[in-house]
Amino acid sequence: MRIYFSTRELDKRNGKYLSHIAFVDMRKNLRDIIRVSDKTVIPLGGLGCFDEHGIFPMNVVRHNDAIYGYTCGWNRRVSVSVDTAIGLAISTDNGLTFQRMGEGPVLAASLHEPCLVGDGFVKVIGDTFHMWYIFGTGWKKYASDAAPDRTYKIGHAISKDGINWVKEEARQIISDRLGEDESQALPTVIKIAGRYHMFFCYRQSFDFRKNNTRGYRIGHAWSDDLSNWTRDDDHPLLEGSPGEWDSDMQCYPHVFECDGKVYLLYNGNEFGRFGFGLAVLEA
C-alpha cells in the first residue's frame, strides 16, 4: 500500500514554508513500514506558476498503463496569503515519479469560482471521470487587526479523458452544518453496498487555528445518484482521542478499501503537525 502525503520544508532564503509530495510504502496490514521515499515525487512549479510554492496532498488514479496524479498546487499572494489550483501529472514508473502534463492547471478559478480551486479527488465511474473538489467563495476580514480568512465549499466536475473538465459551476453539493461561514475541504468518495459515501473535513472560517472548538472535524454525506447528497456527520462518526495526537482536530481524510475493509486516513492536531493516522469502518 503506497500512501502519498505532503511535507513542509522551511525555505532558508525567506523563512517561509514550501510543501512537497512524498510517499510511504506499507504492508497491507497498514502497520509495518517498508520504506519512505527519500525525495519528492514531483518538483515544485516554475517561477510564477500555480504550484510555485507547494503541492498539497495528491490524489492518484490508475488509468490504462499510467497513474494520473491530481495535485493541489499553491502559490503566495500579496493581499491574501495563498491561492490554489488543480494540476495533473502522470507516472509511468508505477508512482515513483510524476511528470506534469503542462505548467498550468487542469482546473482553476473561473467566472463564478473566483479563487481557491483545489483538493481534487478523482474517481472513474463507467466511462466518466468524476472530480469532487473545493472552490473558494471569497476572502473576508473578520477583525480589523486580523489577516483575511477564506471560505470554500465542495463542488463537482466531470471529464471524458481526465484532462478537460466541465464544472457544475459554483454549485455547492454538500449542505452547511455551521452556517454560510463553514469551510469544507478534501472530499473523498467510496462506494459501499451500492451507495456512494463522501468523507470530508469542515470548520469555521475564522478563529479556528487556536480555538479547539472551531477547528476541523470529519464530515460525511451519502448519495445514490452522485448528484444529490444527504449530509450525516454522525453515521459514521469519527472522534479524536482525549490527550492524543488527534484530540483537538481531525482533518484531511482519504477513504479507501483494502482486503474487504474500509479505512480512513486522516490528519490530527495542528493540521497534521504530528503525523497522520488510520481509522477502520465498523460494520
C-alpha positions in Angstrom: 0.0 0.0 0.0 1.5 3.3 -1.1 0.4 6.5 0.7 1.3 9.9 -0.7 1.5 12.8 1.7 2.5 16.4 1.8 5.5 17.7 3.8 6.6 21.1 4.9 10.1 22.5 4.4 11.5 25.8 5.7 12.8 27.9 2.8 16.0 29.3 4.3 16.1 32.1 1.8 13.0 33.8 3.2 11.9 31.9 6.3 8.6 30.7 4.7 7.4 27.2 4.0 7.4 25.0 0.9 5.2 21.9 0.5 6.4 18.7 -1.3 4.9 15.3 -2.1 6.5 12.2 -0.6 5.2 8.7 0.0 5.4 5.8 2.4 5.1 2.1 1.3 3.4 -0.1 3.9 2.5 -3.7 4.1 -1.2 -4.4 3.7 -1.6 -4.8 7.5 -1.1 -1.0 7.4 1.2 -1.2 10.4 4.6 -2.2 9.0 6.6 0.4 7.1 8.5 -1.0 4.1 10.2 2.3 3.1 9.8 6.1 2.9 10.7 8.0 -0.3 13.9 9.9 0.1 12.9 12.7 -2.4 9.8 14.4 -3.7 8.0 12.6 -6.5 7.4 15.9 -8.4 9.4 19.2 -8.2 7.6 22.4 -7.5 6.3 24.6 -10.3 8.3 27.3 -12.1 8.5 31.0 -11.3 5.0 32.5 -11.2 3.2 29.1 -11.8 0.2 28.0 -9.7 2.3 25.4 -7.8 5.4 27.5 -7.3 5.4 27.4 -3.5 4.0 24.0 -2.8 1.9 21.0 -3.6 -0.7 19.8 -1.1 -1.9 16.1 -1.0 -2.1 14.4 -4.3 -4.9 12.0 -5.4 -3.7 9.2 -7.7 -5.8 7.1 -10.2 -4.7 4.2 -12.3 -5.7 4.8 -15.9 -4.6 2.5 -18.7 -0.8 1.9 -18.3 -0.2 5.1 -16.3 -1.0 6.7 -13.0 -2.7 10.1 -13.1 -1.8 12.3 -10.1 -4.1 15.2 -9.4 -2.2 17.8 -7.4 -3.3 20.8 -5.4 -0.7 23.4 -6.2 -0.4 26.7 -4.2 1.3 30.0 -4.6 1.6 33.0 -2.3 -0.3 36.2 -2.9 0.1 39.8 -1.6 -3.4 40.9 -0.4 -4.2 37.4 0.8 -2.0 34.5 1.9 -2.5 32.0 -0.9 -4.3 30.8 -4.0 -4.6 27.2 -5.3 -5.5 25.3 -8.4 -5.5 21.6 -9.5 -2.8 20.2 -11.7 -2.2 16.9 -13.4 1.0 14.9 -13.5 1.5 11.4 -14.9 3.6 8.5 -13.8 4.8 5.7 -16.0 7.1 4.1 -13.4 4.4 2.8 -11.0 4.2 6.0 -9.0 7.8 6.6 -8.1 8.0 9.9 -10.1 5.5 12.1 -11.9 5.8 14.4 -14.9 3.5 17.4 -15.4 1.1 17.4 -18.4 1.9 21.1 -18.6 3.0 24.1 -16.5 -0.6 25.2 -15.9 -3.6 23.6 -14.0 -6.4 21.5 -15.4 -8.9 23.1 -13.0 -8.7 26.6 -11.7 -10.6 29.8 -10.8 -13.3 30.8 -13.2 -16.2 33.2 -13.6 -18.2 32.1 -10.6 -15.5 30.3 -8.7 -13.0 33.2 -8.3 -10.4 31.6 -6.1 -9.0 28.6 -4.2 -9.9 25.8 -6.5 -8.2 22.7 -5.1 -8.3 19.4 -3.3 -9.4 17.4 -6.3 -10.4 13.8 -5.7 -11.0 11.8 -8.9 -12.9 8.6 -9.5 -13.6 6.9 -12.8 -17.2 5.6 -12.9 -18.3 3.8 -16.1 -16.6 5.8 -18.9 -16.7 9.2 -17.0 -14.1 10.8 -14.8 -15.7 12.4 -11.7 -13.9 15.0 -9.7 -15.0 16.4 -6.3 -13.0 19.5 -5.4 -13.2 22.7 -3.4 -13.8 26.2 -4.6 -13.5 29.5 -2.7 -16.5 31.7 -2.2 -14.2 34.6 -1.2 -12.0 36.1 1.5 -13.1 38.2 4.4 -11.5 40.2 7.3 -13.4 39.1 10.4 -11.5 41.5 12.6 -9.8 44.8 11.7 -6.4 43.6 13.1 -6.6 40.1 11.6 -5.4 38.8 8.3 -8.2 37.8 5.8 -9.6 34.3 6.1 -11.1 32.2 3.3 -14.3 30.2 2.9 -14.6 27.2 0.5 -17.2 24.7 -0.4 -17.3 21.3 -2.2 -18.1 21.2 -5.9 -18.2 18.6 -8.7 -16.9 18.3 -12.3 -16.8 15.6 -15.0 -14.5 14.7 -17.8 -14.2 12.1 -20.6 -10.4 12.0 -20.6 -9.3 13.2 -17.1 -7.7 16.3 -18.6 -10.5 18.5 -19.9 -13.1 19.2 -17.2 -16.6 20.6 -17.1 -17.6 22.1 -13.7 -21.0 22.4 -12.2 -20.1 26.0 -11.8 -20.4 27.3 -8.2 -22.8 24.5 -7.2 -22.3 23.7 -3.6 -23.2 20.0 -3.3 -22.8 19.5 0.4 -25.1 21.4 2.8 -23.6 23.5 5.6 -23.8 22.4 9.2 -22.2 25.5 10.7 -23.8 28.1 8.6 -22.6 30.0 5.5 -19.2 30.6 7.0 -18.4 26.9 7.2 -15.4 25.8 5.1 -15.4 22.3 3.6 -12.2 20.6 2.4 -10.6 17.5 0.9 -13.6 15.4 -0.3 -13.1 11.7 -0.9 -15.6 9.2 -2.2 -16.1 5.4 -1.9 -18.9 3.0 -2.9 -20.2 0.8 -0.1 -23.0 -1.7 -0.6 -24.3 0.1 -3.7 -24.3 3.6 -2.1 -21.7 6.3 -2.5 -20.2 7.8 0.6 -18.2 11.1 0.8 -15.9 11.9 3.7 -14.5 15.5 4.0 -13.5 17.9 6.8 -15.2 21.1 7.8 -14.5 24.0 10.2 -15.5 27.6 11.0 -13.8 30.0 8.6 -12.2 32.2 11.2 -10.7 31.8 14.7 -10.0 28.1 14.1 -6.3 27.9 14.5 -6.1 28.2 18.3 -9.7 27.7 19.2 -10.2 23.9 19.5 -14.0 24.1 19.2 -13.8 25.8 15.8 -11.2 23.6 14.1 -11.6 20.8 11.6 -13.8 17.8 12.1 -14.6 14.9 9.8 -17.9 15.2 7.9 -19.9 12.6 5.9 -22.6 12.5 3.3 -24.2 9.8 1.1 -25.7 9.7 -2.4 -27.5 7.1 -4.6 -27.1 9.1 -7.8 -23.8 11.1 -7.5 -25.8 14.3 -7.8 -27.9 14.7 -4.6 -26.0 14.3 -1.3 -27.5 13.8 2.1 -25.3 15.0 4.9 -25.0 12.8 8.0 -21.8 13.5 10.0 -22.9 11.3 12.9 -23.1 8.0 10.9 -20.4 7.0 10.9 -18.8 9.3 13.5 -15.0 9.8 14.0 -13.9 11.4 17.2 -10.5 12.2 18.5 -8.8 10.5 21.5 -8.5 12.8 24.6 -5.0 13.8 25.2 -3.7 12.2 22.0 -2.4 13.4 18.6 -6.0 13.9 17.2 -7.7 15.2 20.4 -8.4 18.7 19.1 -8.6 18.3 15.3 -9.4 15.6 12.7 -8.9 16.7 9.1 -7.8 15.9 5.6 -9.4 12.5 5.2 -8.8 9.9 2.5 -11.1 6.8 2.3 -10.1 3.6 0.6 -10.8 -0.2 0.6 -8.2 -2.9 1.3 -8.9 -6.6 1.6 -12.6 -6.1 2.3 -12.2 -3.4 4.9 -12.9 0.3 4.6 -10.2 2.6 6.0 -9.9 6.3 6.6 -6.5 8.1 6.6 -6.6 11.5 8.3 -4.5 14.2 10.0 -4.7 15.3 13.6 -3.9 18.3 15.7 -2.4 21.4 14.1 -3.4 20.2 10.6 -1.1 17.2 10.9 1.9 18.5 12.7 2.3 15.2 14.5 1.5 13.0 11.5 -1.4 11.1 10.1 -3.4 8.1 11.4 -5.8 5.5 10.4 -9.4 4.5 11.3 -11.3 1.4 10.2 -15.1 1.4 9.5 -17.1 -0.6 12.0 -19.9 -2.6 10.4 
